[in-house]
Amino acid sequence: MALEITEANFEELVMNSDKPVVVDFWAEWCGPCRMIGPAIEEMAGEYDGRAVVGKVNVDHNPAVAAQFGVRNIPTVLFIKGGQVADKSVGAVPKAQLTQKLDAIL
């Protein structure tokens, strides 16, 4: 299951992670976010132990979204070593997300 990432735990779970991190910026009212949600959850299980997969609710954690300039959701950031290595904006196929994660593993 994807981790719930908040402003309180972002530094610890994302910026200080020794593994690549997938961060899905989403909101409950966002239709495209709900479309990629199952893919994010599947990736959390498939990459367990090799990558961290989590979700940031932009309505509850606006500072994190602002920190990364997230203006459209869903936005999925791929972070390695505390730096954004890649990103995806909009509802995209799971294969596109896994391809971007595989590239930084």
Buried (B, 14 or more C-beta within 10 A) or exposed (E): EBBEBBBEEBEEBBEEBEBBBBBBBBBEEBEBBBEBBEBBBBBBEEBEEEBBBBBBBBEEBEEBBEEBEBEEBBBBBBBBEEEEBBBBBEBBEBEEBBEBBEEBE
